[in-house]
Amino acid sequence: MHKKRIVRPAAPKDIDAVNALRAPISELHAAGRPDVFKPGFPDGHRARLAAMLRAPQRYDALVCEEKSRLLGFALVEYVHIGETAGMYAQHYAHVLELGVAENARGQGAGRQLMQAVAQRAAQRGCTAVRLDVWEFNAAARAFYEALGYAPSVREMELALPAGAQSGENGGENA
């Protein structure tokens, strides 16, 4: 680990720098799943980070920096699900977004951020850290697997032909 590299909570002064790192990730998703993600980095994405900083009981926004240069970020939501008849109560940290500057990848900043996420989640009494990763993003899958993350639930889809959504193929409209 770099001696001068630190992970700390993001502050309002970090919003522009974090959003600058988030924008290429948004484009990566739009390129990987153009049927799901819109191109560009809309104002709503920018505003979401500011809202997260105002709700520290529910979210963590962490940054990794070295010599005042932002290397990466992690955005985390803390989730509480009450016990039901069929499931125990759950309290976990959900990594919403993780990003590392392109010129800093492979140098440990992402690993350091994920270690900090796990530490903070444990301090909050969480029993797990969870995240979603899109199948097209092989590099992200490999990164998380190298850190010990493993699939717990598999979401699957069947793309329907055009027209099926409007009921043209005999389907019912709900």
C-alpha positions in Angstrom: 0.0 0.0 0.0 1.3 3.5 -0.8 2.3 5.4 2.3 0.9 8.7 1.1 -2.3 7.3 -0.3 -5.3 7.7 2.0 -9.0 6.7 1.9 -11.3 9.2 3.5 -15.0 10.2 3.4 -15.8 12.4 0.4 -16.6 16.1 1.1 -18.6 18.6 -0.9 -15.3 19.9 -2.4 -14.8 16.5 -4.0 -18.1 16.4 -5.9 -16.7 17.7 -9.2 -13.6 15.4 -9.1 -15.7 12.3 -8.2 -18.2 13.1 -10.9 -15.3 13.5 -13.4 -14.4 9.9 -12.6 -18.0 8.7 -12.7 -18.7 10.0 -16.2 -16.5 7.5 -18.1 -18.0 4.7 -16.1 -21.5 5.9 -17.2 -20.3 5.8 -20.8 -18.8 2.3 -20.3 -22.2 1.1 -19.2 -24.0 2.9 -22.1 -21.6 1.2 -24.6 -22.0 -2.2 -22.9 -25.7 -2.2 -22.6 -27.1 0.5 -24.8 -30.6 -1.0 -24.4 -30.5 -0.2 -20.7 -28.2 2.8 -20.1 -28.5 6.2 -21.8 -25.3 7.9 -23.1 -23.9 10.9 -21.3 -23.7 11.9 -17.7 -26.9 13.6 -16.8 -27.4 16.3 -14.1 -29.4 13.8 -12.1 -26.2 11.7 -11.6 -24.3 14.7 -10.5 -27.0 15.7 -8.0 -27.3 12.2 -6.6 -23.7 12.4 -5.2 -24.5 15.7 -3.4 -27.7 14.1 -1.9 -25.7 11.1 -0.7 -23.2 13.4 1.1 -26.2 14.9 3.0 -27.4 11.4 4.2 -24.4 9.8 6.0 -26.7 7.6 8.0 -27.7 5.8 4.8 -24.7 6.3 2.5 -21.0 6.5 2.4 -19.0 8.2 -0.3 -15.3 7.5 0.0 -12.4 8.8 -2.0 -8.9 7.5 -2.4 -6.3 10.2 -2.8 -2.5 10.6 -3.1 -0.8 14.0 -2.7 -4.2 15.7 -3.1 -4.9 13.9 -6.4 -8.2 11.9 -6.4 -7.4 8.4 -7.6 -10.8 6.8 -7.1 -14.1 6.6 -5.2 -16.7 4.2 -3.8 -20.4 5.0 -3.3 -22.1 2.7 -0.7 -25.6 2.4 0.5 -26.4 0.7 3.9 -29.4 -1.6 3.5 -31.6 -2.9 6.4 -34.3 -5.5 5.5 -36.5 -6.7 8.3 -37.2 -10.3 9.1 -40.0 -11.9 7.2 -41.7 -15.3 7.6 -39.2 -16.8 5.2 -36.0 -14.8 5.6 -33.9 -13.5 8.5 -33.3 -9.8 8.9 -30.4 -8.4 6.8 -28.0 -5.5 7.2 -25.4 -5.1 4.5 -23.4 -2.5 2.6 -24.3 -2.3 -1.1 -21.5 -0.9 -3.3 -23.4 1.3 -5.8 -20.4 2.5 -7.7 -16.7 2.1 -7.6 -14.3 3.9 -9.9 -10.6 4.4 -10.3 -8.9 7.0 -12.6 -7.7 5.3 -15.8 -4.1 6.3 -15.1 -4.2 4.9 -11.6 -5.7 1.4 -12.3 -3.8 -1.6 -11.3 -1.9 0.3 -8.5 -4.1 -0.7 -5.5 -6.5 2.2 -5.2 -9.5 0.1 -5.9 -8.4 -2.6 -3.5 -7.8 0.0 -0.8 -11.2 1.5 -1.4 -12.9 -1.9 -1.1 -11.0 -2.7 2.1 -12.2 0.6 3.5 -15.8 -0.2 2.5 -15.6 -3.6 4.3 -14.1 -2.0 7.4 -16.7 0.7 7.6 -19.5 -1.8 6.9 -18.2 -4.0 9.8 -18.1 -0.9 12.1 -21.8 -0.3 11.2 -22.7 -3.9 12.1 -23.2 -5.1 8.6 -22.9 -8.8 7.9 -21.9 -8.5 4.2 -20.7 -6.2 1.4 -22.7 -6.8 -1.7 -22.4 -5.3 -5.2 -23.8 -5.7 -8.7 -21.6 -6.1 -11.8 -22.8 -6.3 -15.3 -21.8 -9.4 -17.3 -20.3 -7.4 -20.1 -17.8 -5.9 -17.6 -15.2 -8.7 -17.5 -12.5 -6.5 -15.9 -14.8 -5.5 -13.0 -15.8 -9.1 -12.5 -12.2 -10.3 -12.4 -11.3 -7.5 -10.0 -14.1 -8.3 -7.5 -13.4 -12.1 -7.8 -9.7 -11.4 -7.0 -10.9 -9.7 -3.8 -12.9 -12.8 -2.8 -16.4 -11.7 -4.0 -18.5 -14.5 -5.3 -21.9 -14.7 -6.9 -24.8 -15.0 -4.5 -27.8 -14.5 -6.7 -27.9 -14.7 -10.5 -30.2 -12.3 -12.3 -31.2 -13.5 -15.7 -33.2 -12.0 -18.5 -34.9 -13.0 -21.7 -35.0 -10.1 -24.2 -38.4 -9.9 -25.8 -39.0 -9.1 -29.5 -40.1 -5.6 -30.4 -43.8 -5.3 -30.2 -44.2 -7.8 -27.4 -44.1 -5.0 -24.8 -47.1 -3.3 -26.4 -49.2 -6.5 -26.6 -48.9 -6.9 -30.3 -48.0 -10.6 -30.0 -51.1 -11.5 -28.0 -49.7 -10.5 -24.6 -51.9 -8.8 -22.0 -51.3 -5.2 -20.9 -51.1 -4.9 -17.2 
